[in-house]
């Protein structure tokens, strides 16, 4: 199964940026940094004040060998912040993202999250190194990775390749995506890869413990990262939009968002069009919300279709016009 072409979302992003629909912090999801969503919360969290002697180069060499051998370590938790836990190994300090803890509860309550993380301080955890970058003073551990036999991760990574279709178990659901255990290696489904349609939160699509079928987008054996997708198991609706719709056609849609410059309506999963404020109604009104509201079902006329650019223009005015 070939990968669909990269999505050009500049048009929609520009529109959404004008309105209310983009999150406060956009997620960088390049192939080289598929963990960027995680890092948005935890990269900053992994940076603790320097309160120790400069790390020993021999310790970096030893931890690199430990990572290569896939050996587990039992380390003390010496601190925490909103992103996870700080652990100590010789002269090095490492970070354990909350998403890599086995029994960490899924919660959006920030106070409860901090309370749960603080409870780990003083405990010892069995961990494995999943990422190491001496130049960035970056050492990331995982409790989840330590649950499997040594060598399992390497074997799974060796067997995975882009284009594969496989099954796994959802281990964590975060604001930016979903982690899936593939049998010793966790892959990430970025929120944008869950569905061709708009996803408010990954928890609306999958739940922890659920078995899912996924499409392998990218495998980085060196960093032990696997980028996954659910939506790419289904055809991209924009590729065949001209086969199902035509200009002037009256369609049924559901209002998904109302912003200052108009409203967005979904006419099928993955196909969302813009009803510009000038096409909402005749006459004058204060705001698009005075005309339509989220979840409202409307009849709309298609004004224009641009499949390659993923644009669909709709109108609620004069539905009999051609």
C-alpha positions, -999 to 999 in steps of 0.1 A, spaced: 0 0 0 16 33 -11 16 63 12 -7 91 2 10 124 -8 18 148 20 -12 170 30 -9 207 22 -27 222 52 -14 257 47 -48 270 35 -68 255 63 -42 264 89 -42 300 78 -80 301 81 -80 283 114 -53 305 128 -76 335 122 -103 318 142 -105 297 173 -96 262 162 -59 258 164 -44 247 197 -23 272 215 8 252 206 11 237 171 27 203 169 57 198 147 54 163 132 84 160 109 98 126 102 129 134 121 110 145 152 79 125 154 81 127 192 77 165 189 41 163 203 55 146 234 84 170 234 61 200 235 53 190 270 83 169 280 113 184 262 110 214 285 102 190 313 134 171 307 154 202 314 161 204 351 184 229 368 220 219 368 227 209 404 255 184 398 290 180 385 295 179 348 285 143 336 314 120 331 322 110 295 329 75 306 294 73 321 280 83 287 300 56 270 288 30 296 251 40 293 255 38 255 267 2 258 238 -5 282 213 9 257 229 -12 229 226 -44 250 190 -35 259 197 -40 296 174 -28 323 185 -6 352 169 0 386 171 37 392 160 61 420 134 88 412 149 120 425 124 146 412 94 153 389 77 180 370 45 182 348 61 161 321 75 131 340 102 120 364 139 127 369 161 97 377 198 94 386 224 70 371 260 77 383 268 112 371 239 113 346 204 124 351 177 109 329 141 117 322 111 93 322 82 108 303 49 102 321 37 84 289 64 58 295 52 48 330 34 15 332 6 24 357 4 61 354 -33 71 352 -47 88 322 -60 122 334 -64 157 320 -65 171 355 -33 190 359 -33 190 397 -40 153 399 -13 146 373 13 165 394 2 148 425 6 113 409 41 122 396 52 136 429 43 103 446 71 86 426 99 106 442 120 83 464 109 51 446 131 29 424 119 20 389 132 -7 365 139 12 333 155 9 299 171 36 278 151 45 248 168 76 236 203 90 241 220 122 228 251 132 246 255 164 226 221 175 238 226 160 273 195 140 266 189 107 283 154 92 281 142 61 300 111 40 297 94 17 323 72 3 295 102 -8 275 116 -27 305 86 -50 306 99 -71 276 128 -94 273 162 -80 263 165 -80 225 128 -78 219 128 -42 209 156 -47 184 139 -77 169 106 -58 165 124 -28 150 143 -50 125 111 -66 113 91 -34 109 92 -14 77 73 15 62 41 3 45 35 -26 70 1 -32 84 1 -46 120 -19 -47 152 -10 -34 186 -25 -23 220 -31 13 229 -10 20 259 -15 57 264 -37 85 250 -24 120 251 -35 154 238 -12 151 208 -17 114 199 -18 78 209 10 53 219 6 18 206 26 -13 219 37 -33 189 51 -62 210 81 -46 226 83 -12 208 58 16 212 48 36 181 31 69 180 -1 78 161 -1 116 159 -35 131 163 -35 141 127 -30 104 116 -60 91 135 -87 100 110 -92 118 77 -117 139 96 -112 164 124 -103 149 158 -110 170 188 -90 147 212 -75 112 205 -96 99 233 -126 104 211 -112 78 186 -95 52 207 -91 42 244 -63 27 265 -62 -11 262 -79 -12 228 -64 -34 201 -59 -14 169 -47 -21 134 -22 5 122 -2 14 92 36 19 96 46 53 82 83 54 93 108 34 114 138 50 130 158 21 143 186 43 157 162 62 179 137 33 184 108 53 170 79 42 149 54 66 133 20 50 128 -13 59 112 -48 46 113 -63 69 87 -39 57 60 -56 23 61 -85 40 44 -86 59 11 -81 96 12 -115 111 5 -100 142 -11 -84 121 -39 -118 111 -52 -139 141 -42 -146 150 -78 -161 116 -84 -188 120 -57 -195 157 -58 -200 185 -83 -203 223 -82 -240 233 -76 -248 201 -58 -269 204 -26 -254 184 2 -261 177 39 -235 188 64 -229 191 101 -214 224 114 -181 215 131 -168 250 140 -180 286 139 -154 313 136 -153 350 129 -150 346 92 -176 318 87 -183 282 96 -169 248 87 -192 220 78 -184 183 74 -202 166 45 -186 132 51 -157 119 72 -126 137 61 -144 162 39 -149 195 55 -158 227 37 -159 264 45 -190 284 45 -176 319 42 -194 346 63 -206 361 30 -223 328 21 -241 322 54 -272 342 50 -288 372 33 -287 405 51 -266 417 80 -259 398 112 -234 404 141 -215 371 140 -217 337 122 -229 323 155 -261 343 150 -268 321 120 -254 286 127 -241 267 157 -218 236 162 -235 202 156 -263 218 136 -273 199 104 -276 221 74 -283 219 36 -255 236 16 -247 242 -20 -212 234 -33 -195 265 -47 -161 251 -56 -141 219 -52 -103 217 -52 -92 182 -44 -54 187 -47 -55 217 -24 -81 200 -1 -105 229 -3 -143 229 -5 -164 260 -7 -200 259 5 -230 282 7 -262 284 26 -276 311 4 -301 306 -24 -299 268 -25 -318 267 -58 -290 286 -76 -269 267 -101 
